Amino acid sequence: MSEKTILCFGDSNTWGCDPSGWRRFGRKTRWPGVLQQELGQGYHVVEEGLGGRTTVWDDPIEGYKNGYAQLQPLLRSHMPLDLLVIMLGTNDLKNRFSVSAMDVSWGIGRLIDLARANSDAFTGSKAEILVVCPPPFAPMDGLALEGIFVGGEEKSRQLASAYRAVCKERGARMIDAGESISSSAVDGIHLEASEHAKLGRVIAREVAAMLRICIKKTATVT
């Protein structure tokens, strides 16, 4: 069979930010790397993680983080695509944006619409789309990021239901990551290595179902 390409479009939790010191986890530890190991040969997993990336918002402090502005060129750059995984929303909950969980889900909806309009350019076939809702924040009291995410902890618990409604409306598949993993207590928002491993395997099972493939064994994650 021809190689299938999967684009993972996300923020620092796709990039692989270690909550203890904000270094980057190794390729095989990050969840896209785990996904690649689980799927094995014949599948090319492309990592497109950027710290601070939002769904649709221009960041007045950090700049260049608007996911909507970046998605179309990335779709064109990596085409032909078989599947797009979108895991965004955490950074939308920064106090500077003052948006609700529903607003964030509408941002996800715009990304789904954009992907469907562009993933088939020059190829004639549309990529499948899988949305991964980030897990709720861990308690933020006293943490360094608390002042940036004022009110975000409560909103993060509302994301899954809001995402589910938007994905249902658009016929897109969704994973609620909060059902399988937890955000780190160290900084409240990033994922420990163990959670990357769990998430990669969860996403692999969903991808396998969407692409109608069989995962024969679970890879060892290092």
C-alpha positions in Angstrom: 0.0 0.0 0.0 1.1 3.6 -0.4 2.4 5.4 2.6 -0.3 7.3 4.6 0.5 10.7 6.0 -0.9 12.0 9.3 -0.5 15.6 10.3 -0.6 16.4 14.0 -1.4 20.1 14.5 -1.2 21.4 18.0 0.6 23.5 20.6 3.3 22.8 23.2 1.7 19.5 24.2 2.2 18.3 20.6 5.7 19.9 20.5 6.4 17.9 23.7 7.1 20.4 26.4 8.3 18.8 29.6 6.5 20.5 32.5 9.6 20.2 34.7 11.8 22.8 33.1 10.0 23.3 29.8 12.6 21.3 27.8 11.5 19.1 24.9 10.8 15.5 25.4 12.6 13.1 22.9 10.9 12.1 19.7 9.9 8.7 20.9 8.4 10.1 24.1 6.2 12.8 22.5 2.7 11.6 21.7 3.1 12.0 17.9 6.2 9.8 18.2 4.2 7.2 20.2 1.6 7.3 17.5 4.2 6.7 14.8 5.5 3.7 16.8 2.1 2.3 17.2 1.1 2.5 13.6 4.5 1.3 12.3 5.7 1.1 8.7 3.6 2.5 6.0 2.6 5.6 8.0 4.3 9.0 8.2 3.4 11.1 11.2 4.2 14.8 10.8 4.7 16.8 14.0 3.4 20.4 13.8 3.5 21.5 17.4 4.1 25.2 18.4 4.1 26.5 21.9 1.4 29.1 22.5 -0.5 28.2 19.3 -4.2 29.2 19.5 -7.2 28.1 17.4 -8.0 31.4 15.7 -6.7 34.2 17.9 -3.9 36.7 17.2 -1.7 36.8 20.3 -0.9 40.5 21.2 2.0 39.4 23.4 3.7 36.5 21.7 2.6 37.0 18.1 2.7 34.5 15.2 0.6 31.9 17.1 -2.7 32.0 15.2 -3.5 28.4 14.2 -6.1 29.4 11.6 -3.5 31.6 9.8 -1.0 28.7 9.8 -3.2 25.7 9.0 -3.8 26.3 5.3 -0.1 26.6 4.3 0.7 23.5 6.4 -2.0 21.5 4.7 -0.6 22.5 1.3 3.0 21.8 2.4 2.3 18.3 3.6 -0.3 17.2 1.0 -1.5 14.7 0.1 -2.8 14.0 3.6 -4.8 11.0 4.8 -5.6 12.3 8.3 -5.4 15.6 10.2 -5.2 15.5 14.1 -6.1 18.8 15.7 -5.2 19.2 19.4 -5.6 22.9 20.3 -7.6 25.1 22.8 -5.3 25.3 25.9 -3.8 28.6 24.9 -7.1 30.1 24.0 -7.9 30.0 27.7 -5.2 32.6 28.6 -6.8 35.6 30.3 -5.6 37.9 27.6 -8.1 36.5 25.1 -11.1 36.6 27.5 -13.0 33.9 25.6 -15.4 31.2 26.8 -15.2 27.5 26.3 -17.8 27.8 23.6 -15.8 30.4 21.8 -12.8 28.0 21.8 -15.0 25.3 20.3 -16.1 27.6 17.6 -12.5 28.2 16.8 -12.1 24.5 16.4 -15.1 24.5 14.1 -13.4 27.1 11.9 -10.3 24.9 11.7 -12.4 21.9 10.7 -14.1 23.9 8.0 -10.7 25.3 6.7 -9.2 21.8 6.6 -12.1 20.4 4.7 -11.9 23.2 2.2 -8.1 22.8 1.6 -6.9 19.3 2.3 -8.0 18.0 -1.1 -6.4 20.7 -3.2 -4.7 19.1 -6.3 -5.4 15.6 -4.9 -9.1 15.0 -5.3 -9.5 13.3 -1.9 -10.2 14.9 1.5 -8.2 14.1 4.6 -10.0 12.6 7.6 -10.2 14.9 10.6 -9.7 13.9 14.3 -10.1 16.5 17.0 -8.5 15.9 20.4 -9.9 17.9 23.2 -7.1 18.8 25.7 -7.5 17.5 29.2 -8.7 19.9 32.0 -6.0 21.9 33.8 -4.6 20.6 37.0 -5.1 22.9 40.0 -3.3 26.2 39.3 -3.2 27.7 42.7 0.3 29.0 43.4 1.7 27.9 40.1 3.8 30.1 37.8 1.2 30.1 35.0 -1.7 30.9 37.3 -1.7 34.6 36.4 -1.7 33.9 32.7 -4.6 31.5 32.9 -6.9 33.4 35.3 -10.3 31.6 35.1 -8.9 29.1 32.7 -9.1 26.1 35.1 -12.9 26.1 35.2 -13.2 26.8 31.5 -10.9 23.9 30.7 -13.5 21.6 32.3 -16.1 22.9 29.9 -14.2 22.3 26.7 -15.1 18.6 26.1 -18.9 19.2 26.0 -18.4 22.3 23.8 -16.0 20.5 21.4 -18.4 17.5 21.2 -21.2 19.7 20.0 -19.2 21.4 17.3 -17.7 18.1 16.1 -21.1 16.4 16.0 -22.5 19.3 14.0 -19.7 18.9 11.5 -19.5 15.1 11.5 -15.9 15.1 12.8 -14.4 12.5 15.1 -13.3 13.6 18.5 -11.4 12.2 21.5 -11.8 13.7 24.9 -8.2 13.4 26.2 -9.4 14.1 29.7 -11.0 10.6 29.8 -7.5 9.0 29.5 -4.9 11.4 30.7 -4.3 14.3 33.2 -2.4 17.6 33.0 0.7 17.8 35.2 0.5 19.1 38.7 3.9 20.7 38.1 2.7 23.5 35.9 -1.0 22.8 35.5 -1.2 22.5 31.7 1.6 20.3 30.2 1.8 16.6 29.9 4.2 14.3 31.7 6.0 11.6 29.7 3.6 8.9 31.0 0.6 10.9 29.7 2.2 11.3 26.3 2.5 7.5 26.1 -1.1 7.0 27.0 -2.4 9.7 24.7 -0.3 8.4 21.8 -1.8 4.9 22.2 -5.4 6.3 22.5 -5.0 8.3 19.4 -3.4 5.4 17.6 -6.5 3.2 18.3 -8.8 5.9 16.9 -6.6 6.5 13.9 -6.6 2.8 13.2 -10.4 2.7 13.3 -10.7 5.7 11.0 -8.2 4.4 8.5 -9.4 0.8 8.8 -6.1 -0.7 9.8 -5.0 -3.1 12.5 -2.4 -2.4 15.2 -0.7 -5.7 15.8 1.2 -4.9 18.9 1.9 -2.1 21.4 5.3 -0.5 20.9 7.7 0.0 23.9 7.9 3.7 24.7 11.3 5.0 25.8 
